[in-house]
């Protein structure tokens, strides 16, 4: 039997900016507040939410999930799959 090569960790993750905006707005957080918490420029959050920036680093994605208290890592994925892990 041949073994399949180990899966590599992605360097960037496709993110669903619209979902991010909906969740951020439902929590009552402003773009500026989220940007400050994430230590990025406000325009970066806006670009993600508008779909201009479609990929984010794995580290940024994990920090975003933690900040928004999202337990299921698939929540903000652009194309969620059930066997993918970002952990």
PyMOL Python script that loads the backbone (N, CA, C, O; Angstrom):
from pymol import cmd

cmd.read_pdbstr("""\
ATOM      1  N   UNK A   1       0.839  -1.180   0.000  1.00  0.00           N
ATOM      2  CA  UNK A   1       0.000   0.000   0.000  1.00  0.00           C
ATOM      3  C   UNK A   1       0.881   1.239   0.000  1.00  0.00           C
ATOM      4  O   UNK A   1       1.879   1.310   0.717  1.00  0.00           O
ATOM      5  N   UNK A   2       0.507   2.188  -0.793  1.00  0.00           N
ATOM      6  CA  UNK A   2       1.269   3.436  -0.792  1.00  0.00           C
ATOM      7  C   UNK A   2       0.577   4.435   0.131  1.00  0.00           C
ATOM      8  O   UNK A   2      -0.650   4.520   0.196  1.00  0.00           O
ATOM      9  N   UNK A   3       1.407   5.178   0.831  1.00  0.00           N
ATOM     10  CA  UNK A   3       0.880   6.182   1.741  1.00  0.00           C
ATOM     11  C   UNK A   3       0.730   7.494   0.996  1.00  0.00           C
ATOM     12  O   UNK A   3       1.563   7.850   0.163  1.00  0.00           O
ATOM     13  N   UNK A   4      -0.326   8.199   1.302  1.00  0.00           N
ATOM     14  CA  UNK A   4      -0.497   9.511   0.683  1.00  0.00           C
ATOM     15  C   UNK A   4       0.398  10.502   1.409  1.00  0.00           C
ATOM     16  O   UNK A   4       0.662  10.351   2.601  1.00  0.00           O
ATOM     17  N   UNK A   5       0.868  11.524   0.685  1.00  0.00           N
ATOM     18  CA  UNK A   5       1.744  12.505   1.315  1.00  0.00           C
ATOM     19  C   UNK A   5       0.992  13.269   2.397  1.00  0.00           C
ATOM     20  O   UNK A   5      -0.228  13.421   2.319  1.00  0.00           O
ATOM     21  N   UNK A   6       1.713  13.749   3.406  1.00  0.00           N
ATOM     22  CA  UNK A   6       1.033  14.499   4.462  1.00  0.00           C
ATOM     23  C   UNK A   6       0.420  15.772   3.910  1.00  0.00           C
ATOM     24  O   UNK A   6       0.955  16.390   2.989  1.00  0.00           O
ATOM     25  N   UNK A   7      -0.720  16.157   4.492  1.00  0.00           N
ATOM     26  CA  UNK A   7      -1.390  17.377   4.052  1.00  0.00           C
ATOM     27  C   UNK A   7      -0.592  18.579   4.525  1.00  0.00           C
ATOM     28  O   UNK A   7      -0.136  18.627   5.668  1.00  0.00           O
ATOM     29  N   UNK A   8      -0.430  19.534   3.649  1.00  0.00           N
ATOM     30  CA  UNK A   8       0.278  20.741   4.037  1.00  0.00           C
ATOM     31  C   UNK A   8      -0.707  21.734   4.652  1.00  0.00           C
ATOM     32  O   UNK A   8      -1.896  21.735   4.335  1.00  0.00           O
ATOM     33  N   UNK A   9      -0.195  22.551   5.511  1.00  0.00           N
ATOM     34  CA  UNK A   9      -1.012  23.572   6.138  1.00  0.00           C
ATOM     35  C   UNK A   9      -1.149  24.737   5.172  1.00  0.00           C
ATOM     36  O   UNK A   9      -0.148  25.192   4.620  1.00  0.00           O
ATOM     37  N   UNK A  10      -2.362  25.233   4.954  1.00  0.00           N
ATOM     38  CA  UNK A  10      -2.525  26.347   4.026  1.00  0.00           C
ATOM     39  C   UNK A  10      -1.887  27.614   4.590  1.00  0.00           C
ATOM     40  O   UNK A  10      -1.874  27.822   5.804  1.00  0.00           O
ATOM     41  N   UNK A  11      -1.358  28.461   3.702  1.00  0.00           N
ATOM     42  CA  UNK A  11      -0.769  29.719   4.157  1.00  0.00           C
ATOM     43  C   UNK A  11      -1.814  30.822   4.180  1.00  0.00           C
ATOM     44  O   UNK A  11      -1.639  31.832   4.861  1.00  0.00           O
ATOM     45  N   UNK A  12      -2.899  30.633   3.439  1.00  0.00           N
ATOM     46  CA  UNK A  12      -3.984  31.616   3.417  1.00  0.00           C
ATOM     47  C   UNK A  12      -5.306  30.874   3.299  1.00  0.00           C
ATOM     48  O   UNK A  12      -5.381  29.766   2.768  1.00  0.00           O
ATOM     49  N   UNK A  13      -6.342  31.520   3.810  1.00  0.00           N
ATOM     50  CA  UNK A  13      -7.674  30.912   3.832  1.00  0.00           C
ATOM     51  C   UNK A  13      -8.655  31.838   3.126  1.00  0.00           C
ATOM     52  O   UNK A  13      -8.674  33.043   3.374  1.00  0.00           O
ATOM     53  N   UNK A  14      -9.474  31.263   2.241  1.00  0.00           N
ATOM     54  CA  UNK A  14     -10.524  32.036   1.578  1.00  0.00           C
ATOM     55  C   UNK A  14     -11.616  32.320   2.596  1.00  0.00           C
ATOM     56  O   UNK A  14     -12.148  31.402   3.220  1.00  0.00           O
ATOM     57  N   UNK A  15     -11.947  33.593   2.760  1.00  0.00           N
ATOM     58  CA  UNK A  15     -12.884  34.009   3.792  1.00  0.00           C
ATOM     59  C   UNK A  15     -14.159  34.576   3.172  1.00  0.00           C
ATOM     60  O   UNK A  15     -14.123  35.192   2.107  1.00  0.00           O
ATOM     61  N   UNK A  16     -15.271  34.362   3.844  1.00  0.00           N
ATOM     62  CA  UNK A  16     -16.562  34.888   3.408  1.00  0.00           C
ATOM     63  C   UNK A  16     -16.751  36.254   4.075  1.00  0.00           C
ATOM     64  O   UNK A  16     -17.174  36.340   5.229  1.00  0.00           O
ATOM     65  N   UNK A  17     -16.437  37.305   3.343  1.00  0.00           N
ATOM     66  CA  UNK A  17     -16.513  38.655   3.884  1.00  0.00           C
ATOM     67  C   UNK A  17     -17.919  39.074   4.273  1.00  0.00           C
ATOM     68  O   UNK A  17     -18.108  39.782   5.262  1.00  0.00           O
ATOM     69  N   UNK A  18     -18.902  38.642   3.503  1.00  0.00           N
ATOM     70  CA  UNK A  18     -20.289  38.991   3.830  1.00  0.00           C
ATOM     71  C   UNK A  18     -20.682  38.403   5.178  1.00  0.00           C
ATOM     72  O   UNK A  18     -21.316  39.073   5.993  1.00  0.00           O
ATOM     73  N   UNK A  19     -20.301  37.140   5.413  1.00  0.00           N
ATOM     74  CA  UNK A  19     -20.605  36.506   6.696  1.00  0.00           C
ATOM     75  C   UNK A  19     -19.912  37.247   7.835  1.00  0.00           C
ATOM     76  O   UNK A  19     -20.490  37.426   8.907  1.00  0.00           O
ATOM     77  N   UNK A  20     -18.679  37.675   7.601  1.00  0.00           N
ATOM     78  CA  UNK A  20     -17.968  38.445   8.619  1.00  0.00           C
ATOM     79  C   UNK A  20     -18.725  39.725   8.951  1.00  0.00           C
ATOM     80  O   UNK A  20     -18.890  40.067  10.122  1.00  0.00           O
ATOM     81  N   UNK A  21     -19.182  40.426   7.930  1.00  0.00           N
ATOM     82  CA  UNK A  21     -19.919  41.671   8.163  1.00  0.00           C
ATOM     83  C   UNK A  21     -21.195  41.417   8.962  1.00  0.00           C
ATOM     84  O   UNK A  21     -21.496  42.140   9.912  1.00  0.00           O
ATOM     85  N   UNK A  22     -21.941  40.384   8.572  1.00  0.00           N
ATOM     86  CA  UNK A  22     -23.198  40.081   9.268  1.00  0.00           C
ATOM     87  C   UNK A  22     -22.933  39.773  10.743  1.00  0.00           C
ATOM     88  O   UNK A  22     -23.626  40.284  11.622  1.00  0.00           O
ATOM     89  N   UNK A  23     -21.935  38.945  11.006  1.00  0.00           N
ATOM     90  CA  UNK A  23     -21.620  38.588  12.395  1.00  0.00           C
ATOM     91  C   UNK A  23     -21.128  39.813  13.156  1.00  0.00           C
ATOM     92  O   UNK A  23     -21.538  40.036  14.295  1.00  0.00           O
ATOM     93  N   UNK A  24     -20.265  40.601  12.551  1.00  0.00           N
ATOM     94  CA  UNK A  24     -19.752  41.796  13.217  1.00  0.00           C
ATOM     95  C   UNK A  24     -20.887  42.758  13.552  1.00  0.00           C
ATOM     96  O   UNK A  24     -20.950  43.283  14.664  1.00  0.00           O
ATOM     97  N   UNK A  25     -21.780  42.990  12.598  1.00  0.00           N
ATOM     98  CA  UNK A  25     -22.893  43.910  12.827  1.00  0.00           C
ATOM     99  C   UNK A  25     -23.843  43.376  13.900  1.00  0.00           C
ATOM    100  O   UNK A  25     -24.357  44.146  14.712  1.00  0.00           O
ATOM    101  N   UNK A  26     -24.077  42.065  13.907  1.00  0.00           N
ATOM    102  CA  UNK A  26     -24.978  41.475  14.913  1.00  0.00           C
ATOM    103  C   UNK A  26     -24.401  41.575  16.317  1.00  0.00           C
ATOM    104  O   UNK A  26     -25.147  41.628  17.295  1.00  0.00           O
ATOM    105  N   UNK A  27     -23.076  41.600  16.421  1.00  0.00           N
ATOM    106  CA  UNK A  27     -22.453  41.745  17.742  1.00  0.00           C
ATOM    107  C   UNK A  27     -22.362  43.209  18.150  1.00  0.00           C
ATOM    108  O   UNK A  27     -21.981  43.522  19.278  1.00  0.00           O
ATOM    109  N   UNK A  28     -22.714  44.110  17.225  1.00  0.00           N
ATOM    110  CA  UNK A  28     -22.690  45.537  17.531  1.00  0.00           C
ATOM    111  C   UNK A  28     -21.306  46.160  17.445  1.00  0.00           C
ATOM    112  O   UNK A  28     -21.108  47.296  17.877  1.00  0.00           O
ATOM    113  N   UNK A  29     -20.356  45.435  16.896  1.00  0.00           N
ATOM    114  CA  UNK A  29     -18.989  45.934  16.800  1.00  0.00           C
ATOM    115  C   UNK A  29     -18.811  46.757  15.529  1.00  0.00           C
ATOM    116  O   UNK A  29     -19.281  46.370  14.459  1.00  0.00           O
ATOM    117  N   UNK A  30     -18.146  47.867  15.651  1.00  0.00           N
ATOM    118  CA  UNK A  30     -17.857  48.729  14.504  1.00  0.00           C
ATOM    119  C   UNK A  30     -16.593  48.238  13.812  1.00  0.00           C
ATOM    120  O   UNK A  30     -15.767  47.555  14.417  1.00  0.00           O
ATOM    121  N   UNK A  31     -16.449  48.592  12.537  1.00  0.00           N
ATOM    122  CA  UNK A  31     -15.275  48.200  11.765  1.00  0.00           C
ATOM    123  C   UNK A  31     -14.007  48.650  12.481  1.00  0.00           C
ATOM    124  O   UNK A  31     -13.047  47.888  12.595  1.00  0.00           O
ATOM    125  N   UNK A  32     -14.007  49.893  12.964  1.00  0.00           N
ATOM    126  CA  UNK A  32     -12.825  50.432  13.637  1.00  0.00           C
ATOM    127  C   UNK A  32     -12.476  49.633  14.895  1.00  0.00           C
ATOM    128  O   UNK A  32     -11.300  49.417  15.189  1.00  0.00           O
ATOM    129  N   UNK A  33     -13.489  49.201  15.627  1.00  0.00           N
ATOM    130  CA  UNK A  33     -13.250  48.420  16.843  1.00  0.00           C
ATOM    131  C   UNK A  33     -12.658  47.048  16.520  1.00  0.00           C
ATOM    132  O   UNK A  33     -11.729  46.592  17.187  1.00  0.00           O
ATOM    133  N   UNK A  34     -13.201  46.397  15.493  1.00  0.00           N
ATOM    134  CA  UNK A  34     -12.680  45.100  15.082  1.00  0.00           C
ATOM    135  C   UNK A  34     -11.246  45.245  14.576  1.00  0.00           C
ATOM    136  O   UNK A  34     -10.380  44.436  14.910  1.00  0.00           O
ATOM    137  N   UNK A  35     -11.004  46.265  13.779  1.00  0.00           N
ATOM    138  CA  UNK A  35      -9.659  46.501  13.254  1.00  0.00           C
ATOM    139  C   UNK A  35      -8.659  46.713  14.390  1.00  0.00           C
ATOM    140  O   UNK A  35      -7.554  46.170  14.359  1.00  0.00           O
ATOM    141  N   UNK A  36      -9.042  47.490  15.376  1.00  0.00           N
ATOM    142  CA  UNK A  36      -8.157  47.736  16.507  1.00  0.00           C
ATOM    143  C   UNK A  36      -7.890  46.439  17.276  1.00  0.00           C
ATOM    144  O   UNK A  36      -6.750  46.162  17.648  1.00  0.00           O
ATOM    145  N   UNK A  37      -8.923  45.658  17.510  1.00  0.00           N
ATOM    146  CA  UNK A  37      -8.770  44.392  18.222  1.00  0.00           C
ATOM    147  C   UNK A  37      -7.874  43.422  17.452  1.00  0.00           C
ATOM    148  O   UNK A  37      -7.118  42.655  18.050  1.00  0.00           O
ATOM    149  N   UNK A  38      -7.965  43.462  16.123  1.00  0.00           N
ATOM    150  CA  UNK A  38      -7.188  42.556  15.281  1.00  0.00           C
ATOM    151  C   UNK A  38      -5.814  43.132  14.926  1.00  0.00           C
ATOM    152  O   UNK A  38      -4.997  42.464  14.293  1.00  0.00           O
ATOM    153  N   UNK A  39      -5.573  44.371  15.337  1.00  0.00           N
ATOM    154  CA  UNK A  39      -4.304  45.064  15.084  1.00  0.00           C
ATOM    155  C   UNK A  39      -4.019  45.207  13.588  1.00  0.00           C
ATOM    156  O   UNK A  39      -2.906  44.962  13.123  1.00  0.00           O
ATOM    157  N   UNK A  40      -5.054  45.610  12.852  1.00  0.00           N
ATOM    158  CA  UNK A  40      -4.923  45.880  11.420  1.00  0.00           C
ATOM    159  C   UNK A  40      -5.593  47.210  11.119  1.00  0.00           C
ATOM    160  O   UNK A  40      -6.318  47.756  11.951  1.00  0.00           O
ATOM    161  N   UNK A  41      -5.346  47.721   9.935  1.00  0.00           N
ATOM    162  CA  UNK A  41      -5.978  48.960   9.522  1.00  0.00           C
ATOM    163  C   UNK A  41      -7.465  48.719   9.238  1.00  0.00           C
ATOM    164  O   UNK A  41      -7.859  47.650   8.773  1.00  0.00           O
ATOM    165  N   UNK A  42      -8.249  49.705   9.518  1.00  0.00           N
ATOM    166  CA  UNK A  42      -9.702  49.629   9.306  1.00  0.00           C
ATOM    167  C   UNK A  42     -10.036  49.276   7.853  1.00  0.00           C
ATOM    168  O   UNK A  42     -10.995  48.551   7.589  1.00  0.00           O
ATOM    169  N   UNK A  43      -9.241  49.791   6.920  1.00  0.00           N
ATOM    170  CA  UNK A  43      -9.501  49.527   5.498  1.00  0.00           C
ATOM    171  C   UNK A  43      -9.349  48.043   5.159  1.00  0.00           C
ATOM    172  O   UNK A  43     -10.002  47.547   4.241  1.00  0.00           O
ATOM    173  N   UNK A  44      -8.495  47.338   5.891  1.00  0.00           N
ATOM    174  CA  UNK A  44      -8.319  45.906   5.639  1.00  0.00           C
ATOM    175  C   UNK A  44      -9.596  45.140   5.966  1.00  0.00           C
ATOM    176  O   UNK A  44     -10.007  44.268   5.201  1.00  0.00           O
ATOM    177  N   UNK A  45     -10.228  45.459   7.095  1.00  0.00           N
ATOM    178  CA  UNK A  45     -11.491  44.812   7.463  1.00  0.00           C
ATOM    179  C   UNK A  45     -12.553  45.131   6.409  1.00  0.00           C
ATOM    180  O   UNK A  45     -13.311  44.253   5.999  1.00  0.00           O
ATOM    181  N   UNK A  46     -12.602  46.383   5.977  1.00  0.00           N
ATOM    182  CA  UNK A  46     -13.564  46.789   4.952  1.00  0.00           C
ATOM    183  C   UNK A  46     -13.337  46.020   3.656  1.00  0.00           C
ATOM    184  O   UNK A  46     -14.295  45.588   3.016  1.00  0.00           O
ATOM    185  N   UNK A  47     -12.084  45.846   3.266  1.00  0.00           N
ATOM    186  CA  UNK A  47     -11.771  45.103   2.036  1.00  0.00           C
ATOM    187  C   UNK A  47     -12.199  43.644   2.147  1.00  0.00           C
ATOM    188  O   UNK A  47     -12.684  43.061   1.178  1.00  0.00           O
ATOM    189  N   UNK A  48     -12.020  43.059   3.318  1.00  0.00           N
ATOM    190  CA  UNK A  48     -12.455  41.669   3.518  1.00  0.00           C
ATOM    191  C   UNK A  48     -13.975  41.589   3.401  1.00  0.00           C
ATOM    192  O   UNK A  48     -14.506  40.732   2.694  1.00  0.00           O
ATOM    193  N   UNK A  49     -14.670  42.486   4.098  1.00  0.00           N
ATOM    194  CA  UNK A  49     -16.129  42.451   4.097  1.00  0.00           C
ATOM    195  C   UNK A  49     -16.719  42.731   2.726  1.00  0.00           C
ATOM    196  O   UNK A  49     -17.768  42.186   2.384  1.00  0.00           O
ATOM    197  N   UNK A  50     -16.062  43.573   1.934  1.00  0.00           N
ATOM    198  CA  UNK A  50     -16.554  43.909   0.588  1.00  0.00           C
ATOM    199  C   UNK A  50     -16.127  42.902  -0.470  1.00  0.00           C
ATOM    200  O   UNK A  50     -16.573  42.978  -1.615  1.00  0.00           O
ATOM    201  N   UNK A  51     -15.269  41.964  -0.097  1.00  0.00           N
ATOM    202  CA  UNK A  51     -14.817  40.949  -1.046  1.00  0.00           C
ATOM    203  C   UNK A  51     -13.615  41.345  -1.866  1.00  0.00           C
ATOM    204  O   UNK A  51     -13.215  40.603  -2.763  1.00  0.00           O
ATOM    205  N   UNK A  52     -13.019  42.501  -1.586  1.00  0.00           N
ATOM    206  CA  UNK A  52     -11.809  42.918  -2.301  1.00  0.00           C
ATOM    207  C   UNK A  52     -10.633  42.052  -1.881  1.00  0.00           C
ATOM    208  O   UNK A  52      -9.844  41.622  -2.722  1.00  0.00           O
ATOM    209  N   UNK A  53     -10.511  41.794  -0.583  1.00  0.00           N
ATOM    210  CA  UNK A  53      -9.518  40.857  -0.055  1.00  0.00           C
ATOM    211  C   UNK A  53     -10.257  39.566   0.247  1.00  0.00           C
ATOM    212  O   UNK A  53     -11.086  39.509   1.156  1.00  0.00           O
ATOM    213  N   UNK A  54      -9.951  38.533  -0.520  1.00  0.00           N
ATOM    214  CA  UNK A  54     -10.702  37.281  -0.403  1.00  0.00           C
ATOM    215  C   UNK A  54      -9.978  36.223   0.410  1.00  0.00           C
ATOM    216  O   UNK A  54     -10.564  35.194   0.748  1.00  0.00           O
ATOM    217  N   UNK A  55      -8.693  36.465   0.732  1.00  0.00           N
ATOM    218  CA  UNK A  55      -7.913  35.490   1.482  1.00  0.00           C
ATOM    219  C   UNK A  55      -7.217  36.187   2.643  1.00  0.00           C
ATOM    220  O   UNK A  55      -6.770  37.328   2.527  1.00  0.00           O
ATOM    221  N   UNK A  56      -7.135  35.479   3.762  1.00  0.00           N
ATOM    222  CA  UNK A  56      -6.442  35.994   4.942  1.00  0.00           C
ATOM    223  C   UNK A  56      -5.479  34.926   5.435  1.00  0.00           C
ATOM    224  O   UNK A  56      -5.621  33.749   5.104  1.00  0.00           O
ATOM    225  N   UNK A  57      -4.505  35.340   6.225  1.00  0.00           N
ATOM    226  CA  UNK A  57      -3.552  34.371   6.764  1.00  0.00           C
ATOM    227  C   UNK A  57      -4.259  33.450   7.754  1.00  0.00           C
ATOM    228  O   UNK A  57      -5.295  33.797   8.322  1.00  0.00           O
ATOM    229  N   UNK A  58      -3.683  32.286   7.944  1.00  0.00           N
ATOM    230  CA  UNK A  58      -4.241  31.326   8.895  1.00  0.00           C
ATOM    231  C   UNK A  58      -4.248  31.942  10.292  1.00  0.00           C
ATOM    232  O   UNK A  58      -5.220  31.799  11.034  1.00  0.00           O
ATOM    233  N   UNK A  59      -3.160  32.628  10.647  1.00  0.00           N
ATOM    234  CA  UNK A  59      -3.075  33.251  11.963  1.00  0.00           C
ATOM    235  C   UNK A  59      -4.177  34.291  12.151  1.00  0.00           C
ATOM    236  O   UNK A  59      -4.831  34.322  13.194  1.00  0.00           O
ATOM    237  N   UNK A  60      -4.383  35.146  11.141  1.00  0.00           N
ATOM    238  CA  UNK A  60      -5.423  36.162  11.219  1.00  0.00           C
ATOM    239  C   UNK A  60      -6.792  35.506  11.362  1.00  0.00           C
ATOM    240  O   UNK A  60      -7.614  35.953  12.162  1.00  0.00           O
ATOM    241  N   UNK A  61      -7.039  34.455  10.596  1.00  0.00           N
ATOM    242  CA  UNK A  61      -8.329  33.749  10.636  1.00  0.00           C
ATOM    243  C   UNK A  61      -8.589  33.186  12.030  1.00  0.00           C
ATOM    244  O   UNK A  61      -9.690  33.323  12.563  1.00  0.00           O
ATOM    245  N   UNK A  62      -7.577  32.552  12.620  1.00  0.00           N
ATOM    246  CA  UNK A  62      -7.732  31.984  13.963  1.00  0.00           C
ATOM    247  C   UNK A  62      -8.005  33.081  14.992  1.00  0.00           C
ATOM    248  O   UNK A  62      -8.860  32.919  15.862  1.00  0.00           O
ATOM    249  N   UNK A  63      -7.277  34.198  14.892  1.00  0.00           N
ATOM    250  CA  UNK A  63      -7.486  35.297  15.830  1.00  0.00           C
ATOM    251  C   UNK A  63      -8.870  35.907  15.659  1.00  0.00           C
ATOM    252  O   UNK A  63      -9.501  36.307  16.638  1.00  0.00           O
ATOM    253  N   UNK A  64      -9.342  35.980  14.420  1.00  0.00           N
ATOM    254  CA  UNK A  64     -10.665  36.518  14.134  1.00  0.00           C
ATOM    255  C   UNK A  64     -11.750  35.631  14.751  1.00  0.00           C
ATOM    256  O   UNK A  64     -12.682  36.130  15.382  1.00  0.00           O
ATOM    257  N   UNK A  65     -11.625  34.328  14.566  1.00  0.00           N
ATOM    258  CA  UNK A  65     -12.584  33.398  15.169  1.00  0.00           C
ATOM    259  C   UNK A  65     -12.592  33.533  16.693  1.00  0.00           C
ATOM    260  O   UNK A  65     -13.655  33.545  17.315  1.00  0.00           O
ATOM    261  N   UNK A  66     -11.411  33.636  17.283  1.00  0.00           N
ATOM    262  CA  UNK A  66     -11.326  33.763  18.739  1.00  0.00           C
ATOM    263  C   UNK A  66     -11.947  35.076  19.205  1.00  0.00           C
ATOM    264  O   UNK A  66     -12.690  35.096  20.186  1.00  0.00           O
ATOM    265  N   UNK A  67     -11.651  36.158  18.516  1.00  0.00           N
ATOM    266  CA  UNK A  67     -12.188  37.460  18.910  1.00  0.00           C
ATOM    267  C   UNK A  67     -13.715  37.487  18.834  1.00  0.00           C
ATOM    268  O   UNK A  67     -14.378  38.051  19.705  1.00  0.00           O
ATOM    269  N   UNK A  68     -14.260  36.879  17.793  1.00  0.00           N
ATOM    270  CA  UNK A  68     -15.708  36.879  17.606  1.00  0.00           C
ATOM    271  C   UNK A  68     -16.388  35.727  18.352  1.00  0.00           C
ATOM    272  O   UNK A  68     -17.603  35.556  18.258  1.00  0.00           O
ATOM    273  N   UNK A  69     -15.606  34.942  19.089  1.00  0.00           N
ATOM    274  CA  UNK A  69     -16.108  33.806  19.858  1.00  0.00           C
ATOM    275  C   UNK A  69     -16.875  32.818  18.975  1.00  0.00           C
ATOM    276  O   UNK A  69     -17.960  32.358  19.328  1.00  0.00           O
ATOM    277  N   UNK A  70     -16.286  32.506  17.822  1.00  0.00           N
ATOM    278  CA  UNK A  70     -16.878  31.554  16.883  1.00  0.00           C
ATOM    279  C   UNK A  70     -16.206  30.200  17.093  1.00  0.00           C
ATOM    280  O   UNK A  70     -14.997  30.069  16.902  1.00  0.00           O
ATOM    281  N   UNK A  71     -16.975  29.212  17.480  1.00  0.00           N
ATOM    282  CA  UNK A  71     -16.429  27.886  17.787  1.00  0.00           C
ATOM    283  C   UNK A  71     -16.184  27.041  16.534  1.00  0.00           C
ATOM    284  O   UNK A  71     -15.198  26.307  16.476  1.00  0.00           O
ATOM    285  N   UNK A  72     -17.052  27.131  15.544  1.00  0.00           N
ATOM    286  CA  UNK A  72     -16.937  26.316  14.333  1.00  0.00           C
ATOM    287  C   UNK A  72     -16.099  27.064  13.302  1.00  0.00           C
ATOM    288  O   UNK A  72     -16.531  28.090  12.776  1.00  0.00           O
ATOM    289  N   UNK A  73     -14.905  26.556  13.014  1.00  0.00           N
ATOM    290  CA  UNK A  73     -13.984  27.247  12.112  1.00  0.00           C
ATOM    291  C   UNK A  73     -14.539  27.403  10.694  1.00  0.00           C
ATOM    292  O   UNK A  73     -14.014  28.205   9.920  1.00  0.00           O
ATOM    293  N   UNK A  74     -15.575  26.665  10.341  1.00  0.00           N
ATOM    294  CA  UNK A  74     -16.138  26.757   8.989  1.00  0.00           C
ATOM    295  C   UNK A  74     -17.048  27.962   8.812  1.00  0.00           C
ATOM    296  O   UNK A  74     -17.416  28.291   7.684  1.00  0.00           O
ATOM    297  N   UNK A  75     -17.412  28.616   9.881  1.00  0.00           N
ATOM    298  CA  UNK A  75     -18.391  29.700   9.840  1.00  0.00           C
ATOM    299  C   UNK A  75     -18.025  30.797   8.852  1.00  0.00           C
ATOM    300  O   UNK A  75     -18.901  31.296   8.145  1.00  0.00           O
ATOM    301  N   UNK A  76     -16.776  31.181   8.784  1.00  0.00           N
ATOM    302  CA  UNK A  76     -16.358  32.281   7.908  1.00  0.00           C
ATOM    303  C   UNK A  76     -15.642  31.823   6.647  1.00  0.00           C
ATOM    304  O   UNK A  76     -15.130  32.652   5.894  1.00  0.00           O
ATOM    305  N   UNK A  77     -15.597  30.524   6.405  1.00  0.00           N
ATOM    306  CA  UNK A  77     -14.934  30.034   5.193  1.00  0.00           C
ATOM    307  C   UNK A  77     -15.759  30.374   3.966  1.00  0.00           C
ATOM    308  O   UNK A  77     -16.988  30.311   3.995  1.00  0.00           O
ATOM    309  N   UNK A  78     -15.073  30.736   2.884  1.00  0.00           N
ATOM    310  CA  UNK A  78     -15.768  31.047   1.641  1.00  0.00           C
ATOM    311  C   UNK A  78     -16.405  29.796   1.055  1.00  0.00           C
ATOM    312  O   UNK A  78     -17.496  29.857   0.487  1.00  0.00           O
ATOM    313  N   UNK A  79     -15.725  28.660   1.191  1.00  0.00           N
ATOM    314  CA  UNK A  79     -16.252  27.395   0.681  1.00  0.00           C
ATOM    315  C   UNK A  79     -16.030  26.334   1.747  1.00  0.00           C
ATOM    316  O   UNK A  79     -15.080  25.557   1.654  1.00  0.00           O
ATOM    317  N   UNK A  80     -16.890  26.288   2.759  1.00  0.00           N
ATOM    318  CA  UNK A  80     -16.661  25.358   3.863  1.00  0.00           C
ATOM    319  C   UNK A  80     -16.732  23.900   3.429  1.00  0.00           C
ATOM    320  O   UNK A  80     -17.591  23.506   2.640  1.00  0.00           O
ATOM    321  N   UNK A  81     -15.820  23.123   3.958  1.00  0.00           N
ATOM    322  CA  UNK A  81     -15.833  21.675   3.767  1.00  0.00           C
ATOM    323  C   UNK A  81     -15.789  21.041   5.143  1.00  0.00           C
ATOM    324  O   UNK A  81     -15.264  21.630   6.088  1.00  0.00           O
ATOM    325  N   UNK A  82     -16.326  19.867   5.255  1.00  0.00           N
ATOM    326  CA  UNK A  82     -16.488  19.272   6.566  1.00  0.00           C
ATOM    327  C   UNK A  82     -15.256  18.554   7.079  1.00  0.00           C
ATOM    328  O   UNK A  82     -15.191  18.241   8.268  1.00  0.00           O
ATOM    329  N   UNK A  83     -14.275  18.280   6.230  1.00  0.00           N
ATOM    330  CA  UNK A  83     -13.097  17.563   6.704  1.00  0.00           C
ATOM    331  C   UNK A  83     -11.847  18.442   6.767  1.00  0.00           C
ATOM    332  O   UNK A  83     -10.755  17.933   7.020  1.00  0.00           O
ATOM    333  N   UNK A  84     -11.983  19.730   6.544  1.00  0.00           N
ATOM    334  CA  UNK A  84     -10.841  20.645   6.574  1.00  0.00           C
ATOM    335  C   UNK A  84     -10.682  21.208   7.972  1.00  0.00           C
ATOM    336  O   UNK A  84     -11.666  21.487   8.656  1.00  0.00           O
ATOM    337  N   UNK A  85      -9.441  21.374   8.389  1.00  0.00           N
ATOM    338  CA  UNK A  85      -9.161  21.903   9.709  1.00  0.00           C
ATOM    339  C   UNK A  85      -8.154  23.029   9.604  1.00  0.00           C
ATOM    340  O   UNK A  85      -7.217  22.956   8.810  1.00  0.00           O
ATOM    341  N   UNK A  86      -8.342  24.077  10.405  1.00  0.00           N
ATOM    342  CA  UNK A  86      -7.375  25.170  10.454  1.00  0.00           C
ATOM    343  C   UNK A  86      -6.632  25.142  11.788  1.00  0.00           C
ATOM    344  O   UNK A  86      -5.816  26.019  12.071  1.00  0.00           O
ATOM    345  N   UNK A  87      -6.918  24.145  12.591  1.00  0.00           N
ATOM    346  CA  UNK A  87      -6.300  24.057  13.931  1.00  0.00           C
ATOM    347  C   UNK A  87      -4.867  23.635  13.851  1.00  0.00           C
ATOM    348  O   UNK A  87      -4.202  23.511  14.880  1.00  0.00           O
TER     349      UNK A  87
END
""", "prot")
cmd.dss("prot")
cmd.show_as("cartoon", "prot")
cmd.util.cbc("prot")
cmd.orient("prot")
